[in-house]
Amino acid sequence: MSRIGNNPVAIPEGVTVDIKDNVVTVKGKLGELTQDFDAVSIKVEEGNVLVTRSSDNKDQKAKHGLYRALIKNMIQGVSKGWTKELELVGVGYRASNQGQKLDLALGFSHNIILDLAPEVKVETISEKGKNPIVKLTSHDKQLVGQVAAKIRGFRKPEPYKGKGIKFVGEQIRRKAGKSA
């Protein structure tokens, strides 16, 4: 029995959920998201979204909790939004943006210029004496996570000095250097 799948998802004010032809559409103040689904049934009752399955076969049990979690993320995304913050740790590492273009100086011979999707809003924070921070916000959790992972992939944090791009609050497992 799925513990996550059985919990109803509350619909906040200003958010509408429509279900048609195995497609869930969630609309809110920040945007609109759609998700295809199969193997489960989804109903809207009394301000809650309920996900149910018809049998206990393995496929339906797996998708029961999955679609409930995806719908919850969609509802939270269109009402509050999702944010990811990346910190650039290293001497000379800089970040700046002009509109949807993110310019990263990460110690390579050239700057990395990244064009971001229009759904993702980017903001760079550079304070003297602190590491630069890249802040990504959007209504789509999957898209924000994918863009953040791509940016982090340019220079992953290394275990000896901790240099690289890391998520704010991420703990990096450090190693001892050479023993003399």
Secondary structure, DSSP 4 states (H G I P E B T S, - for coil): --HHHHS-EE--TT-EEEEETTEEEEEETTEEEEEE--SSEEEEETTEEEEE-SS--HHHHHHHHHHHHHHHHHHHHHHT-EEEEEEEESTT-EEEEETTEEEEE-SSSS-EEEEPPTTSEEEEE--TTS--EEEEEES-HHHHHHHHHHHHHTSPPPTTT--EEEETTPPP--------
